[in-house]
Amino acid sequence: MQSRCDLLLQLSTTGFAMDDIRLFLDTHPGDTKAIELFNEYAKNYAALEKEYTENYAGFTSYCSNNDCNMWVWNDYPMPWEGDCR
């Protein structure tokens, strides 16, 4: 199992790469290599998000709670609170 900070870093960098490719695809919608690359990153992002959610908590407030009877979104420091330096 990866540390919480390592997973957050990987999610952040993977998400950034996906945003960058998405912007490229906005102007080059027929570029099949870029589409394949985006899909590769999206698959990796989903796996990282699943690992984070299963081991820590929801990655966003839109994720389902680990415990249906408790709100766990704020059980961990938020990324901007400097926990993972």
Biopython code that builds the backbone (N, CA, C, O; Angstrom):
import numpy as np
from Bio.PDB.StructureBuilder import StructureBuilder

atoms = [
    (1, "MET", "N", (0.846, -1.181, 0.000)),
    (1, "MET", "CA", (0.000, 0.000, 0.000)),
    (1, "MET", "C", (0.890, 1.243, 0.000)),
    (1, "MET", "O", (1.838, 1.347, 0.779)),
    (2, "GLN", "N", (0.572, 2.158, -0.870)),
    (2, "GLN", "CA", (1.318, 3.410, -0.954)),
    (2, "GLN", "C", (0.870, 4.364, 0.149)),
    (2, "GLN", "O", (-0.250, 4.273, 0.653)),
    (3, "SER", "N", (1.752, 5.267, 0.508)),
    (3, "SER", "CA", (1.388, 6.257, 1.518)),
    (3, "SER", "C", (0.343, 7.220, 0.944)),
    (3, "SER", "O", (0.207, 7.370, -0.270)),
    (4, "ARG", "N", (-0.376, 7.853, 1.841)),
    (4, "ARG", "CA", (-1.408, 8.804, 1.448)),
    (4, "ARG", "C", (-0.802, 9.934, 0.616)),
    (4, "ARG", "O", (-1.366, 10.329, -0.404)),
    (5, "CYS", "N", (0.340, 10.448, 1.051)),
    (5, "CYS", "CA", (0.984, 11.556, 0.336)),
    (5, "CYS", "C", (1.455, 11.134, -1.050)),
    (5, "CYS", "O", (1.329, 11.896, -2.009)),
    (6, "ASP", "N", (1.998, 9.918, -1.159)),
    (6, "ASP", "CA", (2.432, 9.428, -2.481)),
    (6, "ASP", "C", (1.249, 9.315, -3.429)),
    (6, "ASP", "O", (1.348, 9.689, -4.598)),
    (7, "LEU", "N", (0.130, 8.800, -2.929)),
    (7, "LEU", "CA", (-1.055, 8.678, -3.777)),
    (7, "LEU", "C", (-1.581, 10.043, -4.196)),
    (7, "LEU", "O", (-1.968, 10.232, -5.349)),
    (8, "LEU", "N", (-1.599, 11.002, -3.260)),
    (8, "LEU", "CA", (-2.064, 12.351, -3.607)),
    (8, "LEU", "C", (-1.173, 12.972, -4.677)),
    (8, "LEU", "O", (-1.667, 13.633, -5.591)),
    (9, "LEU", "N", (0.126, 12.765, -4.568)),
    (9, "LEU", "CA", (1.042, 13.303, -5.572)),
    (9, "LEU", "C", (0.793, 12.661, -6.934)),
    (9, "LEU", "O", (0.753, 13.355, -7.950)),
    (10, "GLN", "N", (0.628, 11.356, -6.957)),
    (10, "GLN", "CA", (0.368, 10.665, -8.221)),
    (10, "GLN", "C", (-0.966, 11.088, -8.826)),
    (10, "GLN", "O", (-1.069, 11.270, -10.039)),
    (11, "LEU", "N", (-1.991, 11.245, -7.980)),
    (11, "LEU", "CA", (-3.287, 11.709, -8.480)),
    (11, "LEU", "C", (-3.170, 13.119, -9.056)),
    (11, "LEU", "O", (-3.743, 13.424, -10.102)),
    (12, "SER", "N", (-2.436, 13.959, -8.371)),
    (12, "SER", "CA", (-2.273, 15.335, -8.831)),
    (12, "SER", "C", (-1.537, 15.400, -10.160)),
    (12, "SER", "O", (-1.969, 16.105, -11.072)),
    (13, "THR", "N", (-0.436, 14.678, -10.281)),
    (13, "THR", "CA", (0.342, 14.735, -11.521)),
    (13, "THR", "C", (-0.390, 14.060, -12.676)),
    (13, "THR", "O", (-0.326, 14.527, -13.813)),
    (14, "THR", "N", (-1.078, 12.974, -12.390)),
    (14, "THR", "CA", (-1.841, 12.285, -13.435)),
    (14, "THR", "C", (-3.003, 13.161, -13.901)),
    (14, "THR", "O", (-3.272, 13.261, -15.098)),
    (15, "GLY", "N", (-3.683, 13.789, -12.956)),
    (15, "GLY", "CA", (-4.776, 14.691, -13.305)),
    (15, "GLY", "C", (-4.300, 15.878, -14.130)),
    (15, "GLY", "O", (-4.978, 16.305, -15.064)),
    (16, "PHE", "N", (-3.129, 16.412, -13.781)),
    (16, "PHE", "CA", (-2.555, 17.517, -14.542)),
    (16, "PHE", "C", (-2.267, 17.084, -15.980)),
    (16, "PHE", "O", (-2.574, 17.804, -16.929)),
    (17, "ALA", "N", (-1.675, 15.902, -16.126)),
    (17, "ALA", "CA", (-1.380, 15.385, -17.475)),
    (17, "ALA", "C", (-2.667, 15.204, -18.273)),
    (17, "ALA", "O", (-2.712, 15.514, -19.463)),
    (18, "MET", "N", (-3.714, 14.700, -17.617)),
    (18, "MET", "CA", (-4.997, 14.515, -18.307)),
    (18, "MET", "C", (-5.571, 15.857, -18.748)),
    (18, "MET", "O", (-6.109, 15.970, -19.849)),
    (19, "ASP", "N", (-5.461, 16.878, -17.891)),
    (19, "ASP", "CA", (-5.946, 18.212, -18.259)),
    (19, "ASP", "C", (-5.187, 18.758, -19.461)),
    (19, "ASP", "O", (-5.775, 19.343, -20.370)),
    (20, "ASP", "N", (-3.873, 18.557, -19.451)),
    (20, "ASP", "CA", (-3.046, 19.049, -20.549)),
    (20, "ASP", "C", (-3.406, 18.360, -21.868)),
    (20, "ASP", "O", (-3.527, 19.015, -22.903)),
    (21, "ILE", "N", (-3.574, 17.056, -21.823)),
    (21, "ILE", "CA", (-3.952, 16.302, -23.031)),
    (21, "ILE", "C", (-5.351, 16.697, -23.487)),
    (21, "ILE", "O", (-5.612, 16.808, -24.685)),
    (22, "ARG", "N", (-6.246, 16.906, -22.534)),
    (22, "ARG", "CA", (-7.617, 17.312, -22.879)),
    (22, "ARG", "C", (-7.612, 18.642, -23.609)),
    (22, "ARG", "O", (-8.348, 18.826, -24.578)),
    (23, "LEU", "N", (-6.779, 19.575, -23.143)),
    (23, "LEU", "CA", (-6.678, 20.863, -23.828)),
    (23, "LEU", "C", (-6.147, 20.691, -25.251)),
    (23, "LEU", "O", (-6.626, 21.342, -26.179)),
    (24, "PHE", "N", (-5.162, 19.818, -25.418)),
    (24, "PHE", "CA", (-4.639, 19.527, -26.755)),
    (24, "PHE", "C", (-5.733, 18.935, -27.634)),
    (24, "PHE", "O", (-5.876, 19.302, -28.801)),
    (25, "LEU", "N", (-6.509, 18.008, -27.056)),
    (25, "LEU", "CA", (-7.569, 17.359, -27.831)),
    (25, "LEU", "C", (-8.694, 18.328, -28.206)),
    (25, "LEU", "O", (-9.418, 18.093, -29.173)),
    (26, "ASP", "N", (-8.841, 19.412, -27.445)),
    (26, "ASP", "CA", (-9.841, 20.422, -27.808)),
    (26, "ASP", "C", (-9.535, 21.025, -29.178)),
    (26, "ASP", "O", (-10.448, 21.410, -29.908)),
    (27, "THR", "N", (-8.249, 21.105, -29.524)),
    (27, "THR", "CA", (-7.870, 21.682, -30.813)),
    (27, "THR", "C", (-7.415, 20.633, -31.828)),
    (27, "THR", "O", (-7.229, 20.946, -33.004)),
    (28, "HIS", "N", (-7.238, 19.393, -31.377)),
    (28, "HIS", "CA", (-6.818, 18.299, -32.256)),
    (28, "HIS", "C", (-7.670, 17.056, -31.967)),
    (28, "HIS", "O", (-7.136, 16.020, -31.569)),
    (29, "PRO", "N", (-8.986, 17.153, -32.163)),
    (29, "PRO", "CA", (-9.877, 16.074, -31.749)),
    (29, "PRO", "C", (-9.674, 14.744, -32.474)),
    (29, "PRO", "O", (-10.136, 13.711, -31.991)),
    (30, "GLY", "N", (-9.010, 14.747, -33.595)),
    (30, "GLY", "CA", (-8.811, 13.508, -34.335)),
    (30, "GLY", "C", (-7.473, 12.829, -34.081)),
    (30, "GLY", "O", (-7.155, 11.832, -34.729)),
    (31, "ASP", "N", (-6.692, 13.349, -33.156)),
    (31, "ASP", "CA", (-5.361, 12.797, -32.895)),
    (31, "ASP", "C", (-5.499, 11.506, -32.076)),
    (31, "ASP", "O", (-5.703, 11.546, -30.863)),
    (32, "THR", "N", (-5.385, 10.373, -32.757)),
    (32, "THR", "CA", (-5.622, 9.083, -32.098)),
    (32, "THR", "C", (-4.559, 8.757, -31.049)),
    (32, "THR", "O", (-4.861, 8.116, -30.042)),
    (33, "LYS", "N", (-3.325, 9.190, -31.274)),
    (33, "LYS", "CA", (-2.281, 8.946, -30.263)),
    (33, "LYS", "C", (-2.585, 9.698, -28.976)),
    (33, "LYS", "O", (-2.385, 9.167, -27.884)),
    (34, "ALA", "N", (-3.065, 10.925, -29.097)),
    (34, "ALA", "CA", (-3.411, 11.715, -27.909)),
    (34, "ALA", "C", (-4.613, 11.098, -27.195)),
    (34, "ALA", "O", (-4.665, 11.084, -25.965)),
    (35, "ILE", "N", (-5.561, 10.599, -27.948)),
    (35, "ILE", "CA", (-6.732, 9.953, -27.351)),
    (35, "ILE", "C", (-6.306, 8.696, -26.592)),
    (35, "ILE", "O", (-6.761, 8.458, -25.473)),
    (36, "GLU", "N", (-5.433, 7.897, -27.205)),
    (36, "GLU", "CA", (-4.926, 6.694, -26.535)),
    (36, "GLU", "C", (-4.170, 7.053, -25.261)),
    (36, "GLU", "O", (-4.327, 6.389, -24.236)),
    (37, "LEU", "N", (-3.354, 8.094, -25.320)),
    (37, "LEU", "CA", (-2.601, 8.536, -24.154)),
    (37, "LEU", "C", (-3.536, 9.020, -23.048)),
    (37, "LEU", "O", (-3.340, 8.701, -21.875)),
    (38, "PHE", "N", (-4.556, 9.795, -23.432)),
    (38, "PHE", "CA", (-5.534, 10.263, -22.456)),
    (38, "PHE", "C", (-6.222, 9.077, -21.787)),
    (38, "PHE", "O", (-6.376, 9.053, -20.566)),
    (39, "ASN", "N", (-6.633, 8.098, -22.583)),
    (39, "ASN", "CA", (-7.313, 6.925, -22.024)),
    (39, "ASN", "C", (-6.410, 6.134, -21.085)),
    (39, "ASN", "O", (-6.871, 5.590, -20.081)),
    (40, "GLU", "N", (-5.120, 6.072, -21.414)),
    (40, "GLU", "CA", (-4.153, 5.399, -20.551)),
    (40, "GLU", "C", (-4.058, 6.107, -19.192)),
    (40, "GLU", "O", (-4.098, 5.471, -18.139)),
    (41, "TYR", "N", (-3.930, 7.428, -19.246)),
    (41, "TYR", "CA", (-3.874, 8.214, -18.012)),
    (41, "TYR", "C", (-5.184, 8.107, -17.227)),
    (41, "TYR", "O", (-5.167, 8.027, -15.999)),
    (42, "ALA", "N", (-6.310, 8.106, -17.930)),
    (42, "ALA", "CA", (-7.605, 8.008, -17.257)),
    (42, "ALA", "C", (-7.743, 6.671, -16.528)),
    (42, "ALA", "O", (-8.270, 6.619, -15.417)),
    (43, "LYS", "N", (-7.278, 5.610, -17.142)),
    (43, "LYS", "CA", (-7.321, 4.287, -16.508)),
    (43, "LYS", "C", (-6.435, 4.274, -15.262)),
    (43, "LYS", "O", (-6.829, 3.755, -14.217)),
    (44, "ASN", "N", (-5.238, 4.847, -15.379)),
    (44, "ASN", "CA", (-4.329, 4.926, -14.248)),
    (44, "ASN", "C", (-4.917, 5.786, -13.135)),
    (44, "ASN", "O", (-4.816, 5.438, -11.959)),
    (45, "TYR", "N", (-5.530, 6.906, -13.504)),
    (45, "TYR", "CA", (-6.145, 7.805, -12.525)),
    (45, "TYR", "C", (-7.256, 7.085, -11.753)),
    (45, "TYR", "O", (-7.355, 7.214, -10.532)),
    (46, "ALA", "N", (-8.077, 6.339, -12.462)),
    (46, "ALA", "CA", (-9.174, 5.611, -11.814)),
    (46, "ALA", "C", (-8.627, 4.588, -10.816)),
    (46, "ALA", "O", (-9.183, 4.417, -9.731)),
    (47, "ALA", "N", (-7.547, 3.916, -11.183)),
    (47, "ALA", "CA", (-6.943, 2.927, -10.281)),
    (47, "ALA", "C", (-6.361, 3.606, -9.040)),
    (47, "ALA", "O", (-6.518, 3.111, -7.924)),
    (48, "LEU", "N", (-5.692, 4.738, -9.241)),
    (48, "LEU", "CA", (-5.135, 5.482, -8.108)),
    (48, "LEU", "C", (-6.236, 5.999, -7.194)),
    (48, "LEU", "O", (-6.123, 5.927, -5.970)),
    (49, "GLU", "N", (-7.298, 6.518, -7.792)),
    (49, "GLU", "CA", (-8.424, 7.035, -7.007)),
    (49, "GLU", "C", (-9.080, 5.914, -6.217)),
    (49, "GLU", "O", (-9.467, 6.110, -5.065)),
    (50, "LYS", "N", (-9.208, 4.742, -6.826)),
    (50, "LYS", "CA", (-9.793, 3.590, -6.134)),
    (50, "LYS", "C", (-8.911, 3.180, -4.950)),
    (50, "LYS", "O", (-9.410, 2.926, -3.853)),
    (51, "GLU", "N", (-7.603, 3.120, -5.183)),
    (51, "GLU", "CA", (-6.685, 2.750, -4.106)),
    (51, "GLU", "C", (-6.750, 3.764, -2.956)),
    (51, "GLU", "O", (-6.766, 3.389, -1.783)),
    (52, "TYR", "N", (-6.787, 5.045, -3.311)),
    (52, "TYR", "CA", (-6.863, 6.088, -2.282)),
    (52, "TYR", "C", (-8.155, 5.962, -1.483)),
    (52, "TYR", "O", (-8.135, 6.011, -0.253)),
    (53, "THR", "N", (-9.263, 5.803, -2.171)),
    (53, "THR", "CA", (-10.559, 5.714, -1.515)),
    (53, "THR", "C", (-10.664, 4.487, -0.620)),
    (53, "THR", "O", (-11.220, 4.563, 0.476)),
    (54, "GLU", "N", (-10.137, 3.362, -1.076)),
    (54, "GLU", "CA", (-10.214, 2.128, -0.287)),
    (54, "GLU", "C", (-9.325, 2.174, 0.958)),
    (54, "GLU", "O", (-9.649, 1.557, 1.973)),
    (55, "ASN", "N", (-8.205, 2.903, 0.887)),
    (55, "ASN", "CA", (-7.256, 2.900, 1.992)),
    (55, "ASN", "C", (-7.338, 4.119, 2.906)),
    (55, "ASN", "O", (-6.877, 4.071, 4.047)),
    (56, "TYR", "N", (-7.912, 5.194, 2.421)),
    (56, "TYR", "CA", (-7.931, 6.406, 3.236)),
    (56, "TYR", "C", (-9.346, 6.957, 3.361)),
    (56, "TYR", "O", (-10.014, 6.724, 4.369)),
    (57, "ALA", "N", (-9.795, 7.665, 2.377)),
    (57, "ALA", "CA", (-11.146, 8.255, 2.404)),
    (57, "ALA", "C", (-11.484, 8.653, 0.981)),
    (57, "ALA", "O", (-10.690, 8.438, 0.065)),
    (58, "GLY", "N", (-12.650, 9.227, 0.794)),
    (58, "GLY", "CA", (-13.018, 9.689, -0.532)),
    (58, "GLY", "C", (-12.048, 10.752, -1.014)),
    (58, "GLY", "O", (-11.649, 11.626, -0.244)),
    (59, "PHE", "N", (-11.666, 10.686, -2.282)),
    (59, "PHE", "CA", (-10.719, 11.653, -2.840)),
    (59, "PHE", "C", (-11.380, 13.007, -3.044)),
    (59, "PHE", "O", (-10.714, 14.038, -2.943)),
    (60, "THR", "N", (-12.647, 13.023, -3.321)),
    (60, "THR", "CA", (-13.430, 14.254, -3.402)),
    (60, "THR", "C", (-14.673, 14.081, -2.545)),
    (60, "THR", "O", (-14.994, 12.972, -2.116)),
    (61, "SER", "N", (-15.357, 15.165, -2.302)),
    (61, "SER", "CA", (-16.579, 15.070, -1.500)),
    (61, "SER", "C", (-17.690, 14.353, -2.252)),
    (61, "SER", "O", (-18.719, 14.024, -1.661)),
    (62, "TYR", "N", (-17.500, 14.103, -3.562)),
    (62, "TYR", "CA", (-18.508, 13.402, -4.350)),
    (62, "TYR", "C", (-18.368, 11.886, -4.242)),
    (62, "TYR", "O", (-19.251, 11.147, -4.677)),
    (63, "CYS", "N", (-17.258, 11.422, -3.661)),
    (63, "CYS", "CA", (-17.069, 9.983, -3.482)),
    (63, "CYS", "C", (-18.007, 9.490, -2.396)),
    (63, "CYS", "O", (-18.381, 10.230, -1.487)),
    (64, "SER", "N", (-18.376, 8.230, -2.511)),
    (64, "SER", "CA", (-19.227, 7.675, -1.465)),
    (64, "SER", "C", (-18.397, 7.466, -0.202)),
    (64, "SER", "O", (-17.193, 7.221, -0.271)),
    (65, "ASN", "N", (-19.043, 7.564, 0.929)),
    (65, "ASN", "CA", (-18.371, 7.378, 2.205)),
    (65, "ASN", "C", (-17.983, 5.924, 2.409)),
    (65, "ASN", "O", (-18.645, 5.018, 1.902)),
    (66, "ASN", "N", (-16.904, 5.706, 3.156)),
    (66, "ASN", "CA", (-16.503, 4.343, 3.510)),
    (66, "ASN", "C", (-17.498, 3.730, 4.477)),
    (66, "ASN", "O", (-17.684, 2.513, 4.493)),
    (67, "ASP", "N", (-18.129, 4.550, 5.270)),
    (67, "ASP", "CA", (-19.112, 4.090, 6.253)),
    (67, "ASP", "C", (-20.391, 4.866, 5.999)),
    (67, "ASP", "O", (-20.407, 6.092, 6.109)),
    (68, "CYS", "N", (-21.443, 4.177, 5.666)),
    (68, "CYS", "CA", (-22.692, 4.846, 5.274)),
    (68, "CYS", "C", (-23.320, 5.653, 6.405)),
    (68, "CYS", "O", (-24.183, 6.494, 6.154)),
    (69, "ASN", "N", (-22.899, 5.409, 7.648)),
    (69, "ASN", "CA", (-23.498, 6.105, 8.786)),
    (69, "ASN", "C", (-22.656, 7.274, 9.289)),
    (69, "ASN", "O", (-23.011, 7.913, 10.279)),
    (70, "MET", "N", (-21.551, 7.554, 8.617)),
    (70, "MET", "CA", (-20.685, 8.650, 9.057)),
    (70, "MET", "C", (-20.227, 9.469, 7.860)),
    (70, "MET", "O", (-20.087, 8.952, 6.752)),
    (71, "TRP", "N", (-19.999, 10.744, 8.101)),
    (71, "TRP", "CA", (-19.431, 11.617, 7.085)),
    (71, "TRP", "C", (-17.927, 11.649, 7.328)),
    (71, "TRP", "O", (-17.476, 12.196, 8.334)),
    (72, "VAL", "N", (-17.132, 11.059, 6.404)),
    (72, "VAL", "CA", (-15.694, 10.919, 6.626)),
    (72, "VAL", "C", (-14.856, 11.843, 5.743)),
    (72, "VAL", "O", (-13.629, 11.752, 5.760)),
    (73, "TRP", "N", (-15.478, 12.713, 4.985)),
    (73, "TRP", "CA", (-14.760, 13.571, 4.051)),
    (73, "TRP", "C", (-13.679, 14.397, 4.754)),
    (73, "TRP", "O", (-12.608, 14.609, 4.185)),
    (74, "ASN", "N", (-13.933, 14.859, 5.959)),
    (74, "ASN", "CA", (-12.986, 15.748, 6.624)),
    (74, "ASN", "C", (-12.151, 15.054, 7.701)),
    (74, "ASN", "O", (-11.642, 15.716, 8.605)),
    (75, "ASP", "N", (-12.005, 13.738, 7.617)),
    (75, "ASP", "CA", (-11.193, 13.004, 8.590)),
    (75, "ASP", "C", (-9.695, 13.191, 8.370)),
    (75, "ASP", "O", (-8.912, 12.959, 9.292)),
    (76, "TYR", "N", (-9.281, 13.598, 7.190)),
    (76, "TYR", "CA", (-7.870, 13.784, 6.868)),
    (76, "TYR", "C", (-7.641, 15.252, 6.513)),
    (76, "TYR", "O", (-8.564, 15.941, 6.077)),
    (77, "PRO", "N", (-6.406, 15.731, 6.700)),
    (77, "PRO", "CA", (-6.122, 17.116, 6.287)),
    (77, "PRO", "C", (-6.337, 17.281, 4.786)),
    (77, "PRO", "O", (-6.097, 16.356, 4.009)),
    (78, "MET", "N", (-6.783, 18.443, 4.393)),
    (78, "MET", "CA", (-6.953, 18.755, 2.983)),
    (78, "MET", "C", (-5.571, 18.985, 2.366)),
    (78, "MET", "O", (-4.653, 19.415, 3.064)),
    (79, "PRO", "N", (-5.410, 18.706, 1.072)),
    (79, "PRO", "CA", (-4.087, 18.870, 0.439)),
    (79, "PRO", "C", (-3.473, 20.249, 0.641)),
    (79, "PRO", "O", (-2.255, 20.356, 0.779)),
    (80, "TRP", "N", (-4.271, 21.295, 0.663)),
    (80, "TRP", "CA", (-3.757, 22.650, 0.800)),
    (80, "TRP", "C", (-3.357, 22.983, 2.241)),
    (80, "TRP", "O", (-2.818, 24.059, 2.500)),
    (81, "GLU", "N", (-3.619, 22.062, 3.182)),
    (81, "GLU", "CA", (-3.227, 22.295, 4.567)),
    (81, "GLU", "C", (-1.771, 21.907, 4.843)),
    (81, "GLU", "O", (-1.302, 22.020, 5.976)),
    (82, "GLY", "N", (-1.062, 21.453, 3.816)),
    (82, "GLY", "CA", (0.368, 21.220, 3.927)),
    (82, "GLY", "C", (0.783, 19.928, 4.596)),
    (82, "GLY", "O", (1.921, 19.814, 5.053)),
    (83, "ASP", "N", (-0.096, 18.961, 4.666)),
    (83, "ASP", "CA", (0.216, 17.681, 5.307)),
    (83, "ASP", "C", (1.262, 16.878, 4.540)),
    (83, "ASP", "O", (2.018, 16.115, 5.142)),
    (84, "CYS", "N", (1.313, 17.039, 3.231)),
    (84, "CYS", "CA", (2.195, 16.211, 2.383)),
    (84, "CYS", "C", (3.322, 17.041, 1.786)),
    (84, "CYS", "O", (3.376, 17.223, 0.570)),
    (85, "ARG", "N", (4.203, 17.535, 2.605)),
    (85, "ARG", "CA", (5.340, 18.316, 2.096)),
    (85, "ARG", "C", (6.555, 17.474, 1.967)),
    (85, "ARG", "O", (7.605, 17.965, 1.554)),
]
sb = StructureBuilder()
sb.init_structure("model")
sb.init_model(0)
sb.init_chain("A")
sb.init_seg("    ")
for serial, (resi, resn, name, xyz) in enumerate(atoms, 1):
    if name == "N":
        sb.init_residue(resn, " ", resi, " ")
    sb.init_atom(name, np.array(xyz, "f"), 0.0, 1.0, " ", f" {name:<3s}", serial, name[0])
structure = sb.get_structure()
